[in-house]
Amino acid sequence: MPFIKGFITRNGEPTEENRAFLSLAKVQWLNRLARSLPKNILHRKPWPPCPYVCKEASEYLEKLYAVHLSRVYRRNLTPERKRQFELKVLAEKIFKGRYFCLKNDIQIKIIVK
């Protein structure tokens, strides 16, 4: 019976009645999160949903994980690929405000002579 009351009051403040349910919800959410974390920074959304009691932790973990994925992505970037991204950013600045669209990923290599 206390577990049912815990479910009913799961979105409220932690009390003796819902403490066991909230603990179980946290553990279940962390297990689900561990299984469904995005593999790279480009496919980061959607972030897995969380229970009300884990909202703050979820926001913090999402930011922390994004920083981690960004770092891994940057460290694995080859010098050639990095140069291509720099040229893409430069081209976007030059053509800003004009109808000119570069793809999200660089498919046509920019050759500088």
N, C-alpha and C positions, 0 to 999 in steps of 0.2 A: 504493500500500500504506500509506503513512503516514496518508492520509486515512481509511482504514478503521480503523486503530488509533486515530485521533483520535475517530472516531464511537464506538468501543467504550469509550473512556475519557473520554467527554464530561462525565460527572457527577463526575469526580474533579478533583483539583487541576490547574491549567494546567501542561503540560509541553511539551517540544519536539515530542513526537508529536501532541499534540492542539491545539496553538496555532493552526494554520491552520483547523482545523474550528471551534474556538470563535470565531474572528474572523468566519468566515462565518455561524455561528449568530447572533451578535450583530447583524450587518448585516441578515440576513433577518428577525430578530425586530423590529428597529426599523422596517424597511419595512412589515411586517405591522401593527405597532402604529400607525404613521402613517396607514394606510388605514382602520383600524377603531376609531379613537378615538371615544368617545361624543360626541354633538353637544351635549347639555345635561346639567346636573347631575341632573335627575330620572331620566335613563336611563343612569346611570353604570355600573351593574353589568350584566353581568359584565365584568370587566377581561380583556382578551385574555391568554391563557396565555403564559408565557415559558420559555425554556430555563433549566436549573439555574444556569448561569453568570451569568445576568442577573436572578436573583431579587431581590437587594438593589436594583439599579437600578429594577426594576419596581415595587417597593414605594415607593420614593422618588418615582418619576414619577407613580404613581397618586395619592399624597397631594398632590403639587405641582399636578397637573392638576385635582384636585377643588377646590383652593383657587382656581385660575384660573377654573374654570367657575362657582363660587359667586360670585366677584367680578363676572363678566360678567352673571350672573343678577340680582344685586342692583343693578347699575348700570342695567340695562334695566327695572327694576321701576318702574311708574308710582306717583305718590303715592297715587292711589286704591287701587290693588292692595296697596300697602304697608299702608295703613290697614285694609284687609280682613283681611290676615294678622295684624295686631296685635289686631284684634277676635276673630279665631279663637283666638289664643293665650289671650286673656283668657277667652273662653268655656270653653276646655279647662281652665283653672285653676279656674274657678267650679264646673264640673260634674265635677271630678276625683273618681273613686271611685264615681260613679253610672253607670248604664247610659245613656250618652249618647255618640253617635258622630258626629263631624264627618268628612266626606269628606276625602280627602287634598288635594283642591283645592277651592277655594271655588266652589260652583255657585250657592248661594242667597246673595244679598247681605244683609249685616246692616245694617239701617237704624237709625241713631242719631238721635233727635230731641232 
